[in-house]
Amino acid sequence: MTRAHGPATELLERSERVLGLRLCFHDRSIPRGFPKRWCEHADPACLAVKQSHQRQCCAWCGLHLENAMAADPRPRIQTCPFGHTEIVAPVRRAAVPGVLYAGPVWTGAGPAPRPQLRREPEPGFLADRLGMVAALARALGETLSGAENVVDDRRDTIIAFIHRQRQQIPRLSDLAADLGLSVSRTGHLVRELFAMPFAELAHEIKLREAAHYLANSGMPILGIALHFGYSDQSHFTRRFRARYGRTPRAYRLRHASRTSV
């Protein structure tokens, strides 16, 4: 852990004790050096599920919840397909959002589906803590932004813009219009910030997201290609192989063999 992340991890540690719930922070732009302990669902009940349902867990958090929070970013109480109920709240760190999880507990009738999943201590236990988790998520976002000493948030703004273009590969002119700059100035800005032209950056981000879907969901490859703005599977495959050294199908099979061990 770097010294810069100390306030954030201290905030999580104290909040976990007060809430009586395990905390987990998911954000694909988590700063380097942030402790892994806070970045994974490591509750014993979650670990028990992951032993045989790793991909389904990742798909639920990384795909379903991502889309749900994008459409409606309000904090909420949710139950995953495996019966784990938890609080989720958006963490806004500059322009790139993350998700804070608090839980899980069993809120259903009868015995829990697995012995590691503890029952909600009392009715309304999670509802009483929803506002506190939402406030914690806001504080965490502010703490992380300050810890990183962000001098120029235009990097996050550009990355967030590309993420918002869900089913298309954005053009430099689209970004220029969004930033209110000329196309020429925008092109220079992207090269200054990322050391690559905008078209290359857009494909890099899209392919990185597509790789996450391939590894953690059962979505058809053509569906993933179209979802990220590639007009057909062959174009997507060429781009993906150039970036990752293997076809999307081979990448998915390789990752599946690793997570099944």
Disulfide bonds with the S-S distance in Angstrom:
none
